[in-house]
Amino acid sequence: MIDIAILTLFPALMAFAAASDIATMTISNKVSLALVAGFFLVAFAASLPLPVIGWHLVAGGLVLGITFALFAAGWIGGGDAKLAAATALWFGFGHLVPYLIVTSVLGGLLTLVFLKLRRTPLPAFALGWGWAQRLHAANRGIPYGVALAGAALFVYPHTDIWQAALIAR
């Protein structure tokens, strides 16, 4: 049963974060907190050694520091910063670089798509959709949580936690 939680908790929370960012242009603190709490539950259930958990904490803290600085500079949203740090906690240093690379590629593609879509008028049938208007507004940011979640879902099957769940089956 715990292997099912290991295999589904993280992906479900990341998918929720992406959907929330699309719908509201925000990522709730509750999602990041659930990811942090979920990491500890899953790490102990998967019997990750304490030193490994410690290094995961260092990776998450490092990413939090960097993303907080980026948020303070106005370059990223606060929800994106916290989501990236919570995701780094799950990946540790072993999978952090691939995650950041895939996030950068997906984020760049997402930005190009939004810049292109924002040059065309919003279809008449979508004018009453608040979420569509937020996404289409030129003065709004990009829902980068989508890139963060997409990259996380791409990298997660390669992590120690995922592998521990498969071994437990």
C-alpha positions in Angstrom: 0.0 0.0 0.0 2.8 2.4 0.8 4.3 1.9 -2.6 1.1 3.2 -4.2 1.4 6.3 -2.0 5.0 6.7 -3.1 4.2 6.4 -6.7 1.1 8.7 -6.7 1.4 11.4 -4.0 4.1 13.5 -5.7 2.7 13.3 -9.2 -0.8 14.1 -7.9 0.4 17.2 -6.1 2.5 18.4 -9.0 -0.5 18.0 -11.4 -2.6 19.9 -9.0 0.0 22.7 -8.8 0.1 23.0 -12.6 -3.7 23.0 -12.9 -4.0 25.6 -10.1 -1.4 27.8 -11.8 -3.3 27.6 -15.1 -6.7 28.3 -13.4 -5.7 31.0 -11.0 -2.1 32.1 -11.8 -1.2 31.1 -8.2 0.2 28.1 -6.5 -1.1 27.7 -3.0 1.3 27.4 -0.1 -0.7 24.3 0.9 0.6 22.5 -2.1 4.3 23.2 -1.2 3.6 22.3 2.4 1.9 19.1 1.4 5.0 18.2 -0.8 7.3 18.8 2.1 5.3 16.8 4.5 4.7 14.1 1.9 8.5 13.9 1.3 9.2 13.1 4.9 6.4 10.5 5.1 7.5 8.8 1.9 11.2 9.0 2.7 10.8 7.3 6.0 8.3 4.8 4.5 10.8 4.0 1.7 13.6 3.6 4.3 15.8 6.2 2.9 18.9 6.5 5.1 19.1 9.7 7.3 22.2 11.0 5.5 20.4 10.8 2.2 17.4 12.6 3.7 19.8 15.2 5.0 21.2 15.8 1.5 17.7 16.2 0.1 17.1 18.8 2.8 20.2 20.7 1.7 19.2 20.6 -1.9 15.7 21.9 -1.1 17.2 24.6 1.1 19.7 25.7 -1.6 16.9 25.9 -4.2 14.7 27.8 -1.7 17.5 30.4 -1.2 18.2 30.8 -4.9 14.5 31.0 -5.8 13.8 33.4 -3.0 16.4 35.7 -4.4 14.8 35.4 -7.8 11.4 36.2 -6.3 12.8 39.2 -4.5 14.3 40.5 -7.8 10.8 40.1 -9.3 11.9 37.5 -11.8 9.6 34.6 -10.6 6.5 34.3 -8.6 6.5 33.2 -4.9 4.5 30.1 -5.6 6.9 29.1 -8.3 9.9 29.6 -5.9 8.3 27.5 -3.1 7.2 24.8 -5.6 10.7 24.5 -7.1 12.2 24.2 -3.6 9.7 21.6 -2.5 10.4 19.6 -5.6 14.2 19.9 -5.1 13.6 18.3 -1.6 12.1 15.2 -3.4 14.9 15.0 -5.9 18.0 15.9 -3.9 21.2 16.6 -5.7 21.1 13.4 -7.6 18.3 14.5 -9.8 18.3 18.3 -9.4 20.3 19.2 -12.5 18.2 17.2 -14.9 15.1 18.7 -13.2 16.4 22.2 -13.7 17.4 21.6 -17.3 14.0 20.1 -18.3 12.3 22.9 -16.4 14.3 25.5 -18.3 13.5 23.9 -21.7 9.8 23.5 -20.9 9.6 27.0 -19.4 11.2 28.5 -22.5 8.7 26.6 -24.7 5.8 27.6 -22.5 6.9 31.3 -22.6 7.1 31.2 -26.4 3.7 29.6 -26.7 2.1 32.3 -24.4 3.8 35.1 -26.3 2.5 33.8 -29.5 -1.1 33.2 -28.2 -1.2 36.6 -26.5 -0.6 38.3 -29.9 -3.9 36.9 -31.2 -7.3 38.0 -29.9 -9.0 35.9 -27.4 -11.9 33.9 -29.1 -15.3 35.4 -28.3 -16.5 32.2 -26.6 -13.7 32.5 -24.1 -14.3 36.1 -23.1 -16.4 35.1 -20.1 -13.8 32.7 -18.8 -11.8 34.5 -16.1 -9.0 32.0 -16.2 -8.6 32.4 -20.0 -8.6 36.2 -19.7 -5.8 36.0 -17.0 -3.7 33.7 -19.1 -4.2 35.9 -22.2 -3.5 39.2 -20.5 -0.2 40.6 -21.8 0.6 42.2 -18.4 0.5 38.9 -16.6 3.2 36.4 -16.1 3.6 32.9 -17.4 2.1 30.0 -15.3 5.6 28.6 -14.8 4.2 26.0 -12.4 3.2 24.1 -15.5 6.9 23.8 -16.6 8.0 23.0 -13.0 5.3 20.2 -12.8 6.0 18.9 -16.3 9.7 18.6 -15.6 9.1 17.0 -12.2 6.8 14.4 -13.7 9.5 13.7 -16.3 12.3 13.2 -13.8 10.4 11.6 -10.9 10.5 8.0 -12.3 14.3 8.1 -12.2 14.6 9.1 -8.5 15.6 6.9 -5.5 12.2 7.2 -4.0 10.4 5.9 -7.1 12.9 3.1 -7.4 12.4 2.2 -3.7 8.6 1.9 -4.3 9.2 -0.4 -7.3 11.5 -2.6 -5.3 8.8 -2.8 -2.5 6.3 -4.1 -4.9 
